Amino acid sequence: MIEIYTLPNCLNCKRLKEFCKNNNVDFIEKDVGKDFRAKARLVVEGFEYMPVIAYKGMFYECKNLEELKQKVVDLAKCSNQ
């Protein structure tokens, strides 16, 4: 399942979660504002942009929301096969 690392007041995070819900993509949300381990993981990996998605140990950060949405669609297809 896709994991989405988010921040509470992040507009792109809200948009990505809404996109997933509207497209029936299952995901687990990791709120780095509340989850210290999730935040530490992103710091160790060196990510600077939110949201970040993770799937099977691979991470993708949001430098362009539309590209990240396409990555979510592609990963969802992989997880359904």
N, C-alpha and C positions, 0 to 999 in steps of 0.2 A: 504494500500500500504506500502511496505517496505521503510524505511528511511535508508540511508547510511550516516553516519557522517564521513567526510573525512578531510584530510589535503592536501594542494596543491602539495607538493613534496613527498608524501607517495607512495612508490612503491606498497605496498599491497592494498592501496585504488584504485589505477589505475587498478590493476589486478582484483579486485572484481567488479569494475564498468564494465570493459570489459567483464568479465564472465557473468554478468547480461545481458548486451546488446546482447551477443552471444547466450544466452539461453532464450531470450524474456521475461526476468523478469523486470517488471515495478518497478521503484524505484524513490524516491525523494532524491536528494543529499543535504546534509547539510554541507557546507564547514565551518568548525570551525575556519579557518583562516580569514574568512570574517563575519561570523555570530556569534556575541557575545552571543546571547541567546543559540545557539546550543552549543557553547564552555562551557558556564556556566552550562548547563544541564549535560554535561559529567563530569565536575569537581565535581558537587554536587553528582553525582552517583558514583564517585570514579574510573572512567575508566582510564587506563594507556596505553592501546594498541589501535592502529588504524588499520583498520577502525572499527567502531562500527555500528551494525545494530539495528534497532528498529522496532517492529511490535506490534501494539495494546498494547503499554505501557511496553512491555518486551524488554530488552536490552541484546545484546550479543556482547562481544568484541573479537577482533582478537588476540588470542594467537597462533592459528594455522589456516592459511588461507584456507587450504583444508577443515577443519571442518566447518569454517564459510561459505564457498561456499555451503556445504551440508545443512547447516541451512537455507540458502537463498532459496535453492530448496524446502526444506520442507515447509517453510513459504509461498512460492509462490503457492504451491499446496493447502495450507489451504485457501489462499485468493481467489483462483479460485473456491472454492466449495460453 
